[in-house]
Amino acid sequence: MICPFARCSAVVVFALAVSACTEPSVPTAPTITTFQPILQPILNPPVTVEGLYQGTLLFTGATGGTGALREAGELECAGNAFNRAFANGNTSNDASMAITQDKTTNTNVTVKLISEETGLSCKYTGVIGAANGLISDAGPQDCTGISLLIRCQPDPVTGFIPVRELRLVGSSLSATFDGWPASVTGVTGRTAQTFNVFRLDNELEGGNSIGGLVVTHSLFMNRR
């Protein structure tokens, strides 16, 4: 249906009048909350520790464990042999460490530590705390070079040389980062390896577990 010119003109004029009387909408101003996801990584970037570290492991001691392991360590020839071997100028050895950092949490890390002296290599899984502390551990399935053979001192009467096998039970690594949190340049900490000790010196006693041994090192690493 075609409306008369006068009626259509009236409708248009009315519509324009209503439009002119309506308040224009004001856009909502952005707030700091709006930009927080964008500004957060810029204003407060997460601490980055990922990368390669190189340095030394310093032997600090070999002792007996606790509980069922307490009868081993320095009370058994394996502990004395371990201490004596490192005491002859071999207290430190070159080592390297590679840290992979979870990009989602920035606190969960995987640490691979390799000792060039013993050949022991472990892959630790751990967490970095808010106060610059790393706690991690590894089981025997996470390590290579988990079996070590040690010759004890000869018996002063018979001349018999006992042989011991050390089998890794587990390892722990605790550390703090140098330069935290602005610019991490290195890491300082401690490792502890727990071994079961087995006799391998004759058929009668061969393979018998006689206790445990805990070996500790201090670590000093620079970031590369």
Secondary structure as UniProt FT lines:
FT   HELIX           5..21
FT   HELIX           32..43
FT   STRAND          51..63
FT   HELIX           67..69
FT   TURN            70..71
FT   HELIX           73..75
FT   HELIX           77..87
FT   TURN            88..89
FT   STRAND          92..101
FT   TURN            103..105
FT   STRAND          108..115
FT   TURN            116..118
FT   STRAND          121..128
FT   TURN            130..131
FT   STRAND          134..138
FT   HELIX           140..142
FT   STRAND          143..144
FT   STRAND          147..151
FT   TURN            156..158
FT   STRAND          163..178
FT   TURN            179..182
FT   STRAND          186..199
FT   TURN            203..207
FT   STRAND          209..223
//
